[in-house]
Each structure stands twice: as C-alpha cells, then as structure tokens.
Amino acid sequence: MRLASSNWLHLGSALIIGVGVILGTMFFRTINRQIDEAAWVREKHQTINQLLIIEKLLVDMETGQRAFRLTNQKRFLLPYNQALPQVEISLKKAADLTKDDTQQIDRFERVRLQIGHLIQFWSEQSEHNQSEVAGNPVQLTLQEKKQMDEVRLGLSQLLRVEQQALDDNEKQTAEWVDSMTFNSVLGTALLFLVAAVITYFYFLEFKKQKEIEDKLQHSVDELETFNQETRERNWYLTGVATLNDALQNLNELESVSKEALNVLVQYLKVPVAAFYCFDEDHQLLELNAAVALPASAPGAFRLGEGLVGQAAKSKQIQITDQVPGGFWTIRSASGQHVPKQVVCIPLWNGKELKGVIEFGTFDPLTPQAMTLLKGIAKDIAVAISAVQSRRKIMSLLEQVQLQKEVLENQQDELRQTNEELTRQTESLQASEEELRVQEEELRQINTELEERNAAMELTRQALAVKAKELEITGKYKSEFLANMSHELRTPLNSVLILAGLLSENKNKNLTDKQVEYAHVIQKSGSDLLKLINDILDLSKIEAGKIDFQFEDVATDSILRDLNQLFKVVADEKGVSLLMDVKKSVPATLHTDKQRLEQVIQNLLSNALKFTPKGGTVSLTFDVSDQLSGFTNESLSMASQVLRIAVTDTGIGIPPEKQQLIFEAFQQADGSTNRKFGGTGLGLSIVKELVRRLGGEVSLQSEAGKGSTFTIYLPQSAGEPTEPATVTEKPATFTIINPPKSIARGSEDGVEDDRNTVHEGDRLVLIIEDDPVFARIVRDVARARQYKALVALQGDEGMELARHYKPSAIILDMKLPVVDGWSILSWLKSDPRLKSIPVHVISGADEVRLSENGLQAYLQKPVTKQDLDNVFALLDTQLDGKPKKVLVWSSQEIVPGALSAFIRQRYGELVCDYTTTLANTLQQLDEKQYDCLLVDIRGNLRTGISELEQINLRVKATNLPVICYINEDLASTDERQLKRLTSAVIRESAQSAERLMDELELFLFKVREEKHEPLPQAGPLAGAGTLKGRKVLLVDDDMRNVFALSTLLDEQQMDVVTADNGREALDMLEEHADVDIVLMDIMMPEMDGYEATRRIRQDLGRGTLPIIALTAKAMPGDREKVIEAGASDYITKPVDSTRLFSLMRIWLSR
C-alpha cells in the first residue's frame, strides 16, 4: 500500500517528535544532575573556605596573644578580640555544611574541642597579669604551640577529606559526561537524518501550495485593482459633489473663494492654502481668502511674478517640491516648519483668467488629488464667473434704477423750473428797465477799477525793482567791505611800519617830542585797525559766515582768562572787579569758548569803561530752572538755563536808549561832545554772537545807577549732528605775539646750560614765555641730573631743538612769535626730531595728547609734585628698557604678524594679546604696560562701554590707549572716544603705518645713542639770517613798496620789486637767485593767486618760499592763498617782527 505525501509528513513528524522527546529527557536528567553536582561542589568549597577562615583567625589570635605577653599592651589584643566571635560563627557554619557526613562530624567535633581548649588557654593567660606570666614565658609558648599544632592537624584532616571527595566526584562526572556526549551525538545525527527526509517532503508540498497560492493571489489582485479604481472614482466624484454643493447659492466673490478653499483644505487635508482672484482692471492677482497663511505672505502678484503669477501665465499647474529654507513657514502653537511642496492651480474659464489657488503641504499631494484639482479648477472658475456676472448684472440694475429715480427727479425739477421760469419771465420784464440803469453804473465802476489795477501793477513793479536793488546793494556791500579793508589797510600798513621805525629812533636823530608823535601815530593806526576789524566781524556775523567750535570747556578756565585780561585794567582805573560762580554751575560748559569769552569781554570792557573810579563791576555765573518768555527755541526747550550777568555801578542807560544800543553804530550818547568814545559795534556783535550760541541777552539799567547785562544760554548748547570726519590740517606757523630778543643778556633772559653741554648728558629743552616759571622748571631739571636749555619764545625754541636735539621738551602753548601748536606740527614733520618726547604745561583747557605727539599734559597752575611726576615719567621713558604693549582684540589681528611688523620697524618690543575684557583687566592688574591697543571694529557701541571700564582701571596710571575702528563717528561718539583714548585710528590702507606712528609717539621718545660730537654753544639764528638774502617784493601800491623796502633794507637784504603778478614772473626769470617772495594779492593785470600758481607750475619753483600779504577781508581768503600755492600768509597792516620771524623760518628750511 502506497502512502500519500501528507501521510509521509505525518509519520516523519511523529518520528522527529519521538526522537526529540528522548533527547529532551536525556538533556533534562543531565541538567538536573549538573545542578545537584554544582550544589554539592559549592557546599564542599564553602566548607573548605570556612576551615581556612578558622585557621587564619586562630593564627591572628595566636599572634595577638604573643604580642600581649611580650609587651603587656592590650592594644595587641585587638586582633584576638575581633577574631574570637568570628571563630564561633565560622565553626557553626562549618558544622552545618558537614552534617551529612558522620565521619566528618566526628572529626569536626574533635577539632572544635581542641579549639575550645586553646581558647580556654588563652583566656586564662589574659586573666593573669604580666608579672605572673613573665616567670615562665617559654613554657607557656610551648604549651600554646602544642595545642595550636593539634588544631592545625585536625583542620588539615578535615580539609584533606573534603578535597578528596571533590577529586572523586570530578572523576565520576567526567566518565558520565563522556557517556552522555556519545548518546547525544548519536541521537542528534538520527534527528537530523529524519529532519532532512521530512524537509524534502515539505518542499514538495510547499511547492504545490505555492502554485495554488499564486493563482489565487492573481485573482485577488485583479479584484483589488477594480475596487481601487472604484474607490478613487467615488472619492473624485464625492469631492466634486461636495465642492459644487458648497458653491451653490453664493453671490459674493469672497464667499465663493472662502467656501472653495475650506472644502479643498478639509477634503485634501492640506495645512495651508491661499486663494488669489484676478483683478482685470489692475491686472493683479489679489489675495481674497487664506487658511493658516502667515502675515508676511504677499498680498498680490502680477502675471508672471512668483509661483502664483507664473502658474496663471502658463495656464498649467505649478508644482514645487524643493522649497528653499527662506520660504514662508507654516506655524502652530507647537512650532513652525517650511512646507515641502507648493502647488499653484490656475483657474481659467475659457480664455478668461479668474484666479489661482495655492496649497502648501508637508507631504506631496497624491496623483488622485492632482486629478481632482485639475477637474474642479474649471468648476471654480465657472462659479467665479457666475458671481462676477451676477455682480455686473446687479450693478447695471442698480444704475438703471438710480437713473430712473434721477430722471423722475429731473422731471419734477423741470416742471418746477418751468413754473419758476414763467414767474421769472414776468419779473424780468418788470426789472429789465432797472438793469439798463444799473448797467450804466457798472460801466463807470469798471472804469475806476481798471485805473486802480494799473496803479497797483506799477506799485508791484516798483517793489520788485526795489528788491532787486536791495539784493545788488547787499552784494555791493560785501564787495565794498573787502575793497575798503584792502584800501584802508594798504596806507595804514605804511603808516604803522614807518611810525614804528620812527619810534625806535635807531639813529638817535629825533627829539623826544618827535618820538612821542611817532608813538601817537602808531597807536592811532592800531585803533583804526581795531575799528576795521570790528566792522568786518559784524558783517561776517550778520552773513552767518562765522564758524562755531563747540567743545567741553572748564568754567574755571573762562574765569581765569577773564581775570588775567581785566584785573590789571580794573586796578589801574580803581574799579573793584568781582567774579562769582554759583554752586549750581557745572564744572564744564559745552559751548564755543572763543565766542563766549568774546561776548563776556565786550560786556566787561564796556562796564569798566563806563564805571567811574571807586565803582564796582561784577561777573556772575548761575543756573536757573526753565524760564519763560524767550523767543529763542533752544532756550524755550532747555530744562535749565545758564545765566551770565555783568553788573556795573556806572552811568546807566535811559529806558528810551536801551533797545537802541544793540543796533549797529548806535550809542546811548551820540552827541559830538560826548564824554565816552567808541564805534557802537560792541553790543551788536554781542547780540549776534549770543543768538548764534543759542541764547539771548537782556538789559536792566537805570540812568545814574548802573546796568546789568544778562546772557541766557541753554546749559548744553546745540551743535551739528553730522558724522564727524577726521581731517588733517597742514602744518602752519601761527605767530601770535611780537618776538622778544633771543640773545642772552636781556632783562628777561634765563640763564641755562647751553655752554656746558657734553656728550652723554640728558638734555631737556624748556620753551616757556614766563621767565619765573621757566627758572623753576630749570631748577627741577637740574636737581634730577638734567642739563636745561631755556627759550622764552617759539622761534628760539625751534632753533634750540634743531641745534641740540634734546632728550625731551617741556612746552607751553601760548608763546610769542610761534605758538605751541605750530612747534608741535614742526617737530612731528621733522624726521630727526619727531622721536623727542614732548610734555605740555599750559593754561589751555584741552589738548589732544597723541594728535601732535604729546607724552603728557599739565594744566597751570602746577605744583612741585606735578613737576616731579613729569620728570619721573621722563626718567621711565629714557631708561632704555624694552617697551611692553597690551593688544586687546576679538577680531583678526594676528599676534605673530603684528609682532613681526613692530619688531621689523622698531626692534625689541614685548606684545601681549587678549581677546576678552576680563582677561584684559587681569593682565593690567598683573603687569605694567607702556601702551594699550584696543580693537573695537564692528562693535563700536559695545567697545565704548568696555572702554569706560578700562578707563576706570588705567586713569590713575595715565596709560596711553590707542583705539582701532572701521566706521564713521557721530559727534557724540567722537567726544566719548576723545575722552577715553589717547588716539583713534580708522581702518584704511595706511592704518598699519598710522598705528606704527602712534606707537612711536608713545613708546620711542628716547635719546638716540649716536656718538657724534655735540654742537658747541654759539649765537642762534637771529636777525643775521636775513642778511644778504634776495627778496622779491610784489605790490602795486608804491607806499607799501617804499615802507616794506625800507624795513628789508635795514635787515641788509637785497630787494627786488614788481608792480603786479605778470612783472613778478619776468623778474623771477631775470633773477633766478631770489630766495623768498612777498606777494600782494589784489593787483592789476595779474593778481597774487594767479601769479603764485604760475610760479609753482610754469616756472617750476615748487620749493621757493612765497609769503602772501592778505587783507583778511572776506572769509576764505586765507584758504584760497594756501590753495594757490603760497607757503604762508601774513595780514595787513604788516607787523615787521612777525614778518621777519616768518621769513627766518622759511629761509631756514
């Protein structure tokens, strides 16, 4: 009988199960035996372990007992006492582990008894004192050893028996494992053989089942495809039906768009959507409805603009899958995300565009969703067209209805108009006769009006002509002032020069009376010059051509300047001069110091002028809260007002004259026999200057009792807010006072060390016009082992600096002949002298330390300690130690490159670098530096704030701070940086060189160790430097030529003259050895500007010194002179001393 394949499978499965049961039983018995064996072995090992522990504890107890017997110190019993309870515990555990073996129990009991005897022995020994035990220590030890050996022997027997049992068990286990291994391998082989046969039959059966399954799956797939198509069709039709139902009975475009959008969003399950309707009038796609669209989304698109506009233009659905990161985001309370796909569906109804629908989805839309969108696009467009058509129809209906109502109203009005016309016709016929009469009257009135209009037109034309004339008059006024200044200064120049020569009486051929006449002529000429300057100042103020420089000014400095200027005048006249500053006045005022002092000087001058001997003049500074009644907007808006009052006890001013005196050329007493003179310009200038400063001036006066002039200024005067720009001014030498003789032996001369200077001496040059203070500084320098040179005027100081090359310079700013600023510029421009450290001690209020190479600045008055500090700083700068610079930057200043650049230029220099404010402050606390470089590029505001903290730390040490920036500065930022730093460098192509220059100014002002012979003391350059030099004098006025030629001849100069610029060019070609040119500006044929340019360009005389003689008439004349190529300028009337000083300076170059 043949079995079916299924029966073979059942038989094979039963066989596999049977073999598996047999093998499982064998493995189960094996596992149980292994578990029992493991437990037995573990028990034996625990027994052995406890026996070993007992042995170790007994050894510890024996050791403690022996140590105790030897030392009688109970601390050695500590191991014994600790081990005693543990021995009992271990004995109990060992007894429990051996309770199944009777022989081991007997052996263990014997061991336990021996241990008990041993412990009893030890207990008895512990109860006796040392004296009792000391008598027989050897006997006790031997007895202890004997008992201990018995215990060890018993423990060893127990251990040996336990170990032997383990070894026997291990052999039995090995034999049993070998037997089980053979049986397992045999059963497993049989099992695999049966399994292989059964697997073959299973393969045949599965192959047959697979063929049947494939046929069935094919039928199921065909059915599923049909069902899917049916579901998609039903889904599509349901969406179309839902949308059509929602769009039924909607009459508004907004309703259609919102309903369509809501249905599609819900049906397609998209998170965000927008509906744009097309406006045909503006050709724009405007947002009409949206779902979850962010506020930043555009509200309209043009055709072709963006995805929306492009979809409308192309008439195709636009699908964008790669949405960029900057796209608008889909937001919710839990977060936001950029859509992964944007779909734009254009809505076209035939050839008419109706709108565009935009969807944003997290997952791409399915193909069936795209099919739905394509199918319903036209339905929505048709719905929109229907609404728009309905709207147009309703609009036309409303227009027709409105026109109907208007027509009915017009018919009513026409009916009423006809009735009214009928009545009016009757009235017109009645009044026609009256109109004829009135017509004649109107004709006459019109004739009169025409005549009046003609007269008004003539008046208007006359006013226009007058306005034009006034404009021309203003222009002529300016030209007149310029010409008048020149025409007055030219003869006045000759008068002053020749009168000065006569007053000197060098040839001693004039009588005392004639010399006095010459002094009178010179003084009168000077007064006339002051009058000319007042007229020109007033004209420039009225024209708004005066520049104001607002800055922070110390209030004390203003009082000090005014006190120095007027104290002597008041004392000579016998008038008390009082100055008072209230506590409410701030220490510094933000204003134009020069203009404010000019105003106060005019008022004080008038007060002293009109106050008799024994009277009082007072100057008061005070601050008041906001006052009312001002016409100036700055004062009206100011929270606090600065009041400056000048009060006198003079003649006073009558009420009717108090407004008049503020007008130009007006005085309270204008009679020909008046007691007090003057031009009447002072108060006019005061009024205009105060107005330009943002304030007002008022007057309170009573005839015979005195006057009070009060200046009101906002406490912080305004100034322009344009970004500050850094400009570099050319180095010019401003001569401010007539020079004193530089030859030693004059009454003002200060003895110095110029005749005792030797090689290696530390030499300091003191340029100071106060002989007393110069002697004090000289004595301090000598006390600190310096040789001192003293110059009482600027030009002498320049000659000494050039001649001796001192180690350091002490400089005053207000110097005769050449001022301090000019000396600084000259020193900086000379490579041989630019490295000399300069310390300024001056009465000026503010000095930019690094701008002109300064190392320190003190404001007078100074103390002995201040002078010691100056020379201590000089000692530090001249000691030759390596300089240390701290560089703080979070930008890309590379330490290695910067250090290499500095060392390449300056040699040894130590640079430390920090990147944070905290690290910088730490470095400043731990080390001493010579300069701090701060880089605040890119974070100006934060940098200024951090500089405030740095300034608090380094303010006491006067550490120079150089600031590095890369942006333009507002005026407020510039003032802050000027206060906090020593120099500001703007990033540019030359910024590295500029940085090196600034570091040089602060770090390398040291003496050059050149072993060259020092120049011997000798006569300095003076009047003799002009002797034998050839000068070309160009002037069209013979009086000027005569006067200047006389002056130059006295200096033994060779004078060549020319009448105009063209002749000057000819004379230069003829006299090529001319050393210097004095050039007038206003000349016929060719003026001074053109002549100077031609000399520089055509003749190629670029280095020839040309000094222009200007009239100082109009603003900008000086700038034009320098721009034309002049080396320097001097104003007419020419001061001979200043002229000679300028000529010496330029001839020495």
Summary of the structure (lengths in Angstrom):
residues: 1149
radius of gyration: 58.1
end to end distance: 140.8
largest distance: 180.4
contacts: 3341
relative contact order: 0.04
helix: 57%
strand: 15%
